[in-house]
Amino acid sequence: MRRIKYLCLLVFVTAHVGLVFGQGNGSGGDYKKHLDNLIIKSKGAGTNLDTLRYYINEIKKLNNRLHDKTATVYVEYLDARDAWLNSDFYQSMQLAVSSLNDAQKWKLTQPLPEIYSLIGNLHKENTNYPMAFIAAQKGLDIARQNNDTLEIIRLLGMKAMFKRGYSLHFGLPIDKDSSLALRLEALKIAEANPKYEPERISFYNNIAQHYYLLKDYEKAKYYGKKGIALALKYHQKRSLTYSYSFIGTAYYYSGDRKQGMMYLNKALQLSIEIKQPYRKMEIYDDISRCYQSSSDYKQAFFYLNKFRWLVDSLQVRSNEKQIGELQIKYETAKKDEALALLNQAALQKNKQLHWLLADVLLFFVLIAILAYMYVLIRRKNDALTASNAQINEQSTKLQVLMKELHHRVKNNLQIVSSLLNLQSSRITDPEALNVLNASRQRIEAMSIIHNSLYQRDNANKVDMKKFLPVLLNNILESFGQNREEIDISMEILIDDMDVDIAMPLGLIINEWATNTYKHAYRNMLERPSLRIFIGYEDNQVKLKMNDNGIGIPMAVWENPKGSFGVKLVKILVKQIGGTSRVSNTGGTSMELDIPYVK
């Protein structure tokens, strides 16, 4: 009957695979999708060896086309699972370790929880609970990293099973066993989502076992019946052997020995049917203990001998040693590989250290050079500072001397002006008196400039906005003119001017204004006016002077034989490199351009 079912399944799947691959032009994406589907279905094969072997073969055929690393790892893992279900534990561990090594080498985290789960089961089968527990914890940690709920549920249950196995193996009291809390935690997760219903079977079974050990037989029967129902629903025959044996034991110990032995015999027959010698061995042990509890020592001894015979025939102790050694070899190899990597890292660090020392040495050499350069620069700066201080001191002294010089020159010019003024009181010749007054006025103009320079911190700059108004007032006073009688307009757009330009410019303004007062207003104009503009235009000093007098004859300007003032103006204009223009339309107008860079 089973062969007929298998053939039907094979025909169906072959037809399905033909639909997938028969088109001949399927893309790599289709193959990959089909591979993922086969891997998912292989997980649901459970303990059904025929179904499991079918999926192994299908994945191998597909991998011949894909050469996929994930497929390779899963083939190794499923082969290991197949060997485990056939009780070839040593072969199973070899294949499991190989799949673990490849998964870690290729950084495939998804299969790792299942691989560690199988390794844990292999250790458990040989009662090596410490190593089983380590494998389960590693798998659980990776499942949590992967957010793989299914594997989290399974590995929580596995940890609980290993805890319980350890307690039983070493005869620890049931009340000291913490496996029940782990199972209830995992069962809560499994019951939260219908798709995890098949996962509940093992928890119902193990919780039933826990309660019969606690002698709470009603709860043991309750969970045992739940396990039977789901194991039958999902055709989980290996799980059903546990459901039958645990509920059978609960019935037997609670007093219903007939019902209990009926379930235990069902478990025994099913383990023989699915070729599970280890399960058969465990069930013999359970039956022997039940008969012993009811003082039926003949039956107890009979099944105990069967149990011992299977222990010897399956070489449980030898397998335990071999499998443990195999796992230890793998872990040692991993440690050796890690040590090699550490040695390589140490060599790399030594190289880095040497380069670091060289960099540090170079750094200190650069620091020394910079320190030496800093000392040199500091000394030069100190020397420059001292030199600048000396220059500043000398400059200050020079400024003081210049101011003193201007003060003395101003005093001397005032003395000369006073002498000329005294002398003019004795002269009766009008022509001589005019010449004398003109000379005194020129001296006064120079005295005003020197007085301005004396009063300033910078003894080389003349404040034109203060100098020119004072100069024009002095000219007015010398001619006895009242400031209100003449319309004087001054637009001075220059603040400071070098004395080398200001002195001749002041004398030019003095001569022109003096000539204006002497000659331009002889007709006694109703409102004489004088306009003066001085400012910068295109890197030049621009001077404009206009009056509304009778106008200077152009012949006098062109050929000033008898006019010393005009001659002096022309000489001063030439001295400062300027150009002048004169017109006599509506009075006299004179424009002067002097090259000057601020």
C-alpha positions in Angstrom: 0.0 0.0 0.0 2.8 2.3 0.9 4.6 1.6 -2.4 1.4 2.4 -4.3 1.1 5.7 -2.5 4.7 6.5 -3.2 4.3 5.7 -6.9 1.3 8.0 -7.1 3.2 10.7 -5.4 6.1 10.2 -7.7 3.9 10.3 -10.8 2.3 13.5 -9.6 5.6 15.2 -8.7 7.2 14.1 -12.0 4.4 15.6 -13.9 4.7 18.8 -11.9 8.5 18.9 -12.4 7.9 18.4 -16.2 5.7 21.4 -16.2 8.4 23.4 -14.6 11.4 22.2 -16.6 9.8 20.8 -19.8 9.6 24.2 -21.5 13.4 24.2 -21.9 13.7 28.0 -21.8 13.2 28.5 -18.1 15.2 31.3 -16.6 17.7 31.0 -13.7 15.1 32.8 -11.6 12.6 30.0 -12.2 15.1 27.4 -11.2 15.9 29.4 -8.0 12.3 29.8 -7.2 11.7 26.1 -7.6 14.8 25.3 -5.5 13.4 27.5 -2.6 10.0 25.7 -2.9 11.7 22.3 -2.7 13.7 23.3 0.4 10.5 24.5 2.1 8.7 21.3 1.3 11.6 19.2 2.5 11.3 20.7 5.9 7.8 19.4 6.1 8.8 15.9 5.3 9.4 15.2 8.9 10.3 11.6 9.6 8.8 10.2 6.4 11.9 8.7 4.8 10.4 8.2 1.3 9.2 11.8 1.0 12.5 13.1 2.4 14.6 11.0 0.0 12.4 12.3 -2.9 13.1 15.9 -2.1 16.9 15.2 -1.6 17.0 13.7 -5.1 15.0 16.6 -6.6 17.3 19.2 -5.0 20.4 17.3 -6.3 19.0 17.2 -9.8 18.2 20.9 -9.7 21.6 21.7 -8.3 23.3 20.0 -11.2 21.9 22.9 -13.3 22.3 25.7 -10.8 25.5 24.8 -9.0 24.0 26.7 -6.1 25.8 27.0 -2.7 22.5 27.0 -0.8 21.4 23.9 -2.6 24.7 22.2 -1.9 24.4 22.9 1.9 20.8 21.7 2.0 21.7 18.5 0.2 24.4 17.7 2.7 22.0 18.6 5.6 19.1 16.5 4.2 21.5 13.6 3.6 22.6 13.9 7.2 18.9 14.0 8.4 18.2 10.9 6.3 21.2 9.1 7.9 19.9 10.2 11.4 16.4 8.8 10.7 18.1 5.5 9.6 20.1 5.4 12.9 23.4 5.8 11.1 24.5 8.5 13.6 28.2 8.6 12.7 27.5 9.1 9.0 24.9 11.7 9.9 27.3 13.6 12.0 29.9 13.6 9.3 27.4 15.0 6.8 26.0 17.5 9.3 29.5 18.8 10.1 30.3 19.1 6.4 27.1 21.1 5.8 27.9 23.3 8.8 31.4 24.0 7.5 30.2 24.9 4.0 27.4 27.1 5.3 29.9 29.0 7.5 32.4 29.2 4.7 29.9 30.7 2.3 28.3 32.9 5.0 24.8 31.2 4.6 23.0 31.9 7.9 19.6 30.5 6.9 20.4 26.8 7.1 22.5 27.1 10.3 19.7 26.7 12.9 18.5 23.4 11.2 22.0 22.1 11.0 22.7 22.9 14.7 19.4 21.3 15.5 20.3 18.1 13.8 23.8 18.1 15.5 22.1 18.6 18.8 19.7 15.7 18.2 22.7 13.4 17.3 24.4 14.2 20.6 21.1 13.7 22.4 20.7 10.2 20.8 24.0 9.3 22.4 23.1 11.0 25.7 25.9 13.6 25.2 23.6 16.3 26.7 26.2 19.1 27.3 27.2 19.1 23.6 23.6 18.8 22.5 22.7 21.8 24.6 25.5 23.9 23.2 24.4 23.0 19.6 20.8 23.9 20.4 21.8 27.3 21.9 24.0 28.2 18.9 21.1 27.3 16.6 18.6 29.4 18.7 20.9 32.4 18.7 21.2 32.4 14.9 17.5 31.7 14.4 16.8 34.9 16.5 19.2 36.8 14.4 17.5 35.6 11.2 14.0 36.3 12.7 13.1 32.7 11.8 10.1 32.0 14.0 9.7 28.4 12.9 13.3 27.6 13.9 13.0 29.6 17.2 10.0 27.4 18.1 11.8 24.2 17.2 15.0 25.1 19.0 13.2 26.2 22.1 11.6 22.8 22.2 14.9 21.1 21.5 16.6 22.9 24.4 13.7 21.8 26.7 14.1 18.2 25.5 17.8 18.3 26.2 17.3 19.7 29.6 14.8 17.0 30.4 17.1 14.3 29.0 19.9 15.5 31.1 17.7 15.4 34.2 16.6 11.9 33.4 20.1 10.7 32.6 21.5 11.9 35.8 18.5 11.1 38.0 17.7 14.7 38.9 14.4 15.4 40.6 11.6 16.4 38.2 10.9 19.5 40.3 14.4 20.7 39.5 13.8 20.4 35.8 13.2 23.8 34.0 12.3 22.3 30.6 8.6 22.8 31.1 8.9 26.6 31.0 10.8 26.4 27.7 8.2 24.2 26.2 5.3 26.3 27.3 7.1 29.4 25.9 7.6 27.7 22.5 4.1 26.3 22.5 2.6 29.8 23.1 4.5 31.0 19.9 3.3 28.0 17.9 -0.3 28.4 18.9 -0.3 32.1 18.0 -0.3 31.3 14.3 -2.2 28.4 12.5 0.7 27.8 10.1 2.8 26.6 13.0 0.2 23.9 13.9 2.5 20.9 13.0 5.1 22.3 15.3 2.8 21.9 18.3 2.9 18.1 18.1 6.3 17.7 19.8 5.4 20.2 22.5 2.2 18.4 23.3 4.1 15.1 23.5 6.9 16.5 25.7 4.6 18.4 28.0 2.6 15.2 28.4 5.8 13.4 29.4 6.7 16.1 31.9 3.3 15.9 33.6 3.3 12.1 33.9 6.7 12.4 35.5 5.2 14.9 37.9 2.4 12.3 38.4 -0.2 14.8 37.1 -1.6 12.0 34.9 -4.8 13.9 33.8 -2.7 16.8 32.2 -0.4 14.2 30.7 -3.4 12.5 29.0 -4.8 15.9 27.9 -1.6 16.9 26.1 -1.0 13.4 24.9 -4.4 13.3 23.1 -3.6 16.7 21.5 -0.3 15.3 20.2 -2.0 12.2 18.8 -4.6 14.2 17.0 -2.1 16.4 15.2 0.4 13.6 14.5 -2.3 11.7 12.8 -3.5 14.8 10.9 -0.1 15.5 9.6 1.1 11.9 9.2 4.0 12.4 11.6 4.6 8.7 12.5 7.8 9.2 14.5 6.1 11.9 16.6 3.1 9.5 17.0 5.4 7.0 18.6 6.1 9.5 21.3 2.5 10.5 21.7 1.5 6.8 22.1 4.3 6.0 24.5 3.8 9.1 26.8 0.0 8.8 27.0 0.3 5.0 27.4 2.7 5.5 30.3 0.3 8.0 31.9 -2.6 5.6 31.7 -0.5 2.7 33.1 0.8 4.7 36.1 -2.7 6.1 36.8 -4.1 2.6 37.1 -5.5 1.9 33.7 -2.8 -0.7 32.8 -4.7 -2.3 29.9 -5.3 1.1 28.2 -1.7 2.1 28.9 -0.1 -1.1 27.5 -2.4 -0.8 24.4 -0.9 2.7 23.6 2.7 1.5 24.4 2.3 -1.5 22.0 1.0 0.9 19.3 4.1 3.0 19.8 6.3 -0.1 19.6 4.7 -1.5 16.4 4.9 2.0 14.8 8.6 2.3 15.6 9.2 -1.1 14.0 7.1 -0.1 10.9 9.1 3.1 10.3 12.4 1.4 11.1 13.3 3.4 14.1 15.5 1.1 16.3 16.4 3.8 18.8 12.7 4.5 19.3 12.1 0.8 19.7 14.9 0.7 22.3 13.4 3.6 24.2 9.9 2.1 24.2 11.3 -1.3 25.5 12.7 0.7 28.3 9.4 2.4 29.0 7.5 -0.9 28.9 10.0 -2.5 31.3 9.6 0.3 33.8 5.8 0.1 33.6 5.8 -3.7 34.4 8.4 -3.1 37.1 6.1 -0.5 38.7 3.3 -3.1 38.9 5.6 -5.8 40.2 5.4 -7.9 37.0 9.1 -8.6 37.1 9.0 -11.4 34.5 7.7 -9.0 31.8 9.9 -6.2 33.1 13.0 -8.4 32.8 11.9 -9.6 29.4 11.7 -6.1 28.0 14.7 -5.0 29.9 16.7 -7.6 28.1 15.4 -6.4 24.7 16.3 -2.9 25.7 19.9 -4.0 26.6 20.3 -6.0 23.5 19.4 -3.0 21.4 21.8 -0.8 23.4 24.6 -3.2 22.6 23.6 -3.9 19.0 23.3 -0.2 18.2 26.7 0.5 19.9 25.3 3.5 21.7 28.4 4.0 23.8 30.7 3.6 20.9 28.6 5.9 18.8 28.6 8.4 21.6 32.4 8.4 21.7 32.8 8.6 17.9 30.3 11.3 17.4 31.7 13.3 20.2 35.2 12.9 18.8 34.0 14.0 15.4 32.4 17.1 16.7 35.5 17.9 18.8 37.7 17.4 15.7 35.5 19.9 13.9 35.6 22.4 16.7 39.4 21.9 17.0 39.8 22.5 13.3 37.7 25.6 13.6 39.9 26.7 16.5 43.1 26.0 14.5 41.7 28.0 11.6 40.9 30.8 14.0 44.4 30.6 15.5 45.9 30.8 12.0 43.8 33.8 11.3 44.9 35.3 14.7 48.5 34.6 13.8 48.0 36.2 10.4 46.3 39.2 12.1 49.2 39.3 14.6 51.7 39.5 11.8 49.7 42.2 10.1 49.5 44.0 13.4 53.3 43.7 13.8 53.8 45.2 10.4 51.3 48.0 11.3 53.2 48.5 14.5 56.5 48.8 12.7 55.0 51.3 10.3 53.5 53.1 13.3 56.9 53.3 15.0 58.4 54.6 11.8 55.6 57.2 11.6 56.1 58.2 15.2 59.9 58.5 14.6 59.3 60.6 11.5 56.8 62.6 13.5 59.3 63.4 16.2 62.0 64.3 13.6 59.5 66.7 12.0 58.7 68.1 15.4 62.4 68.7 16.1 62.8 70.4 12.7 59.7 72.5 13.3 61.0 73.4 16.8 64.4 74.4 15.4 62.6 76.5 12.7 60.4 78.0 15.4 63.4 79.1 17.4 65.0 80.6 14.3 61.8 82.4 13.3 61.3 83.5 16.9 64.8 85.0 17.0 64.3 86.8 13.7 60.9 88.0 14.9 62.6 89.3 18.1 65.2 91.0 16.0 62.6 92.5 13.7 60.6 93.6 16.8 63.6 95.3 18.2 64.4 96.8 14.9 60.8 98.0 14.4 60.8 99.4 18.0 64.0 101.3 17.1 62.5 102.5 13.9 59.4 103.5 15.6 61.4 105.3 18.3 63.4 107.0 15.6 60.2 107.9 13.7 58.7 109.4 16.8 61.8 111.4 17.4 61.8 112.5 13.8 58.2 113.5 14.1 59.0 115.6 17.1 62.0 117.1 15.4 59.9 117.9 12.3 57.2 119.5 14.4 59.9 121.5 16.2 61.3 122.5 12.9 57.9 123.6 11.5 57.4 125.5 14.8 60.7 127.3 14.5 60.2 128.0 10.8 56.7 129.4 11.5 58.2 131.6 14.3 60.9 132.8 12.0 58.5 133.5 9.2 56.3 135.5 11.6 59.4 137.4 12.7 60.2 138.2 9.1 56.6 139.2 8.5 56.6 141.4 11.5 59.8 143.1 10.4 58.4 143.7 6.9 55.3 145.1 8.5 57.4 147.5 10.6 59.5 148.4 7.5 56.4 149.2 5.5 55.4 151.9 7.9 58.5 153.9 6.9 58.0 153.5 3.1 56.2 156.2 1.3 56.6 155.0 -2.3 53.3 153.2 -3.2 55.0 150.8 -5.6 57.6 149.8 -3.1 54.9 149.5 -0.4 52.9 147.1 -2.6 55.9 144.9 -3.3 56.7 144.8 0.4 53.1 143.9 1.4 53.0 141.2 -1.3 56.2 139.7 0.1 54.8 139.8 3.6 51.6 138.1 2.5 53.6 135.3 0.8 55.5 134.8 4.0 52.3 134.7 6.0 50.9 132.0 3.7 54.0 129.9 4.3 53.8 130.6 8.0 50.2 129.4 8.2 51.2 126.1 6.5 54.0 125.5 9.0 51.8 126.4 11.9 49.3 123.7 10.6 52.1 121.1 10.3 53.3 121.9 13.8 49.8 121.3 15.3 49.4 117.8 13.7 50.8 114.4 14.8 51.8 113.7 11.2 54.2 116.5 10.4 54.1 115.8 6.7 50.4 116.3 6.1 48.5 119.6 5.8 44.8 119.8 6.8 43.5 121.7 3.7 40.0 122.3 5.2 41.6 124.3 8.0 44.5 125.8 6.1 42.6 127.5 3.1 40.0 129.3 5.2 42.7 130.8 7.4 44.8 131.8 4.4 41.8 133.6 2.7 40.9 135.4 5.9 44.5 136.7 6.2 44.4 138.0 2.6 41.1 139.8 3.3 42.5 141.4 6.5 45.7 142.5 4.6 43.5 144.4 2.1 41.2 145.7 4.9 38.2 143.9 3.5 35.3 142.8 5.6 34.3 139.1 5.2 30.6 140.0 4.7 31.4 142.4 1.8 32.7 139.7 -0.5 30.8 136.5 -1.5 33.4 133.8 -0.9 32.5 130.2 -1.7 34.9 127.4 -0.9 34.3 123.7 -1.8 37.2 121.8 -0.3 37.0 118.0 -0.9 40.5 117.2 0.3 41.3 116.6 3.9 45.0 115.9 4.1 47.7 116.7 1.5 51.5 116.2 1.4 53.4 119.3 2.3 55.4 119.1 -0.9 52.2 119.8 -2.8 50.3 121.8 -0.2 53.0 124.5 0.1 53.2 125.4 -3.6 49.5 125.1 -3.9 48.9 127.4 -1.0 51.3 130.0 -2.5 49.4 129.7 -5.9 46.1 130.3 -4.2 47.6 133.2 -2.2 49.0 134.9 -5.4 45.8 134.4 -7.3 43.5 135.6 -4.5 45.8 138.6 -3.9 45.8 139.6 -7.5 42.0 139.2 -7.5 41.6 141.6 -4.6 44.2 144.0 -6.0 43.0 144.2 -9.6 39.6 142.4 -10.2 37.5 144.6 -8.0 38.8 148.1 -9.0 35.4 149.0 -10.5 33.9 148.6 -7.0 31.4 145.8 -7.9 28.2 145.8 -5.9 28.8 142.2 -4.8 32.3 140.8 -5.5 32.5 137.1 -5.4 35.2 134.5 -5.3 34.7 130.7 -5.9 37.3 128.2 -5.0 37.0 124.4 -5.6 39.6 121.8 -4.8 39.2 118.1 -5.0 40.3 114.8 -6.6 39.5 113.8 -10.2 41.2 110.9 -12.0 44.3 110.7 -9.8 44.7 114.5 -10.0 44.2 117.4 -7.7 41.8 119.8 -9.4 41.9 123.5 -8.4 39.3 126.0 -9.8 39.2 129.7 -8.9 36.6 132.1 -10.4 35.9 135.8 -9.7 33.4 138.2 -11.2 35.9 141.0 -11.7 37.1 142.8 -14.8 39.2 139.9 -16.0 42.9 139.5 -16.4 44.3 140.6 -19.8 45.4 137.4 -21.6 48.6 139.2 -22.7 49.6 139.6 -19.1 49.0 135.9 -18.5 50.8 134.9 -21.6 53.8 137.2 -21.2 53.9 138.4 -17.5 57.0 140.6 -17.8 55.8 143.2 -15.3 53.8 140.9 -13.0 55.9 139.0 -10.5 52.7 137.3 -9.1 51.8 135.8 -12.4 55.4 134.7 -12.9 55.5 133.1 -9.5 52.2 131.2 -10.2 53.6 129.8 -13.4 56.9 128.8 -11.7 55.0 127.0 -8.9 52.7 125.2 -11.4 55.7 124.0 -13.3 57.5 123.0 -10.0 54.6 120.6 -9.0 54.2 119.2 -12.6 50.8 120.7 -13.1 48.9 122.2 -16.0 46.9 125.5 -15.9 44.2 127.1 -18.0 43.0 130.8 -17.7 40.0 132.5 -19.2 38.5 136.0 -18.6 34.9 135.6 -19.7 32.7 137.2 -17.1 35.6 137.6 -14.7 38.8 135.5 -14.4 38.8 131.8 -14.2 41.8 129.7 -13.6 41.9 125.8 -13.5 44.9 123.9 -12.3 45.5 120.1 -12.6 48.2 118.5 -10.5 49.1 114.8 -10.8 48.6 113.2 -7.3 48.0 109.7 -6.1 46.4 109.2 -2.7 
